[in-house]
Amino acid sequence: MSTNETPAEKKAPVSATGDVVVGGKHSVFERLYTGTGAFDIVGKRKRWYVIFGILMLVCLGSVIFRGFNLGIDFEGGTKISMPAVSASGEISTDRVTEVFTKTLNAEPSAVQKVGAGTNSTIQIKSESLSVAQVTSLKQALFTELKPQSPTGESSPAQISDSAVSGTWGGEISRQALIALIVFLVLVTIFLALYFEKWMAVGALAALVHDVIFTAGVYSIVGFEVTPATVIGFLTILGFSLYDTVVVFDKVKENTRGLLGLTRRTYAEAANLAVNQTLMRSINTSLIALLPVIGLLVVGVGLLGVGTLQDLALVQLAGMLAGVLSSIYLATPILVDLKMTEPKFKEQAKRVELRRANAARRQEAAAELDLDDPDAVDAEVRRERAYAVASSVPARTPKATDARRGTARPSGKKRR
């Protein structure tokens, strides 16, 4: 909605909710905590559409053209595990990669260290190997590196191997896709019944953004997609909708009976709701993200646990996308959908008309010189004349009406 400022509006600043701002500007933190609608988030929704649209295109492009680094559980292959400690000290992953390449003339899919201290292990993942290749590799690893168990035992038996079929990963993917579809259907029904259809559409649009953004982050970073990634991916869906439902509940409260009022438009009432829940969304997100960051930093950086890495990254990306989309995407989409209805367009026009009339009265008052008594008297007389002209004066009773009112009713003559 266009907001052309008149001179009167420039003299008296108006917030994004249509309220007059008293006392000048306030600090950012004060505006966050008071939630008076000082941040015009909904009014600048075209800017957010462009930003989120660019992010979506980048993520989709990476998913389509670069794809994912699927783990052995999805593509199938051979996994070899061995202790990461030898009699001469810790065994580096670079040394393991060198032995693997020298023995089989091929590069392993992944070599990572899991755990810390004497209990740490090195896991080697590669394409499916034959029995002869596995035997040759295990013998080479033992000969070159001499891994030993926490008890100090060093033997070829400390190196284990396992074959993983790609059908198992495919089954996980299929079940995850079914769970996602069922989740979306149930959520759509719930939102449509509890709120309304446009709120359901806005929430689902934000959820689709979160899914694409999280998948794009995994594709761009190149982290291995494992079953833990799928589990973490499903858990972020609930968090994404949680914050959106909180904001929509406040929007529903602020817009109750709005069509009969002319103080705010639907966009301004929705923007006020976003401001009122903004600090809550920030606090909730920070509290939820701190443990996830701890998993990513401590679990990966210190312990070197690959499973925690997969779980932490997907949750970090999903939660961050969820809180941003609930603030900058879900509510703006809801406003645009609502403004397609004629009744909300008419209400917005009435709000504009009332503000235009108020601005004209303020301009007239500003132009009036209060130091000039003659001007004040002239203005008072003009206002009285307008009032008299716009009213319906009482009819002055005539003399015949007075006589008629005092005459006795017809009937027998008085004797």
BELGIUR-V64593 format. One record per helix or strand of 2 or more residues. SS is the DSSP state (alpha for helix, beta for strand). FROM is the first residue (numbers start at 0). LEN is the number of residues. If there is no record, write none. Layout:
BEGIN
ss from len
SS FROM LEN
SS FROM LEN
END
This chain:
BEGIN
ss from len
alpha 6 5
alpha 27 7
alpha 44 22
beta 68 2
alpha 71 4
beta 76 7
beta 84 2
beta 88 2
alpha 92 12
beta 109 5
alpha 116 3
beta 120 6
alpha 130 15
alpha 155 3
beta 159 5
alpha 165 29
alpha 196 25
beta 223 2
alpha 226 28
alpha 257 3
alpha 265 37
alpha 305 33
alpha 341 26
alpha 372 18
alpha 398 8
END
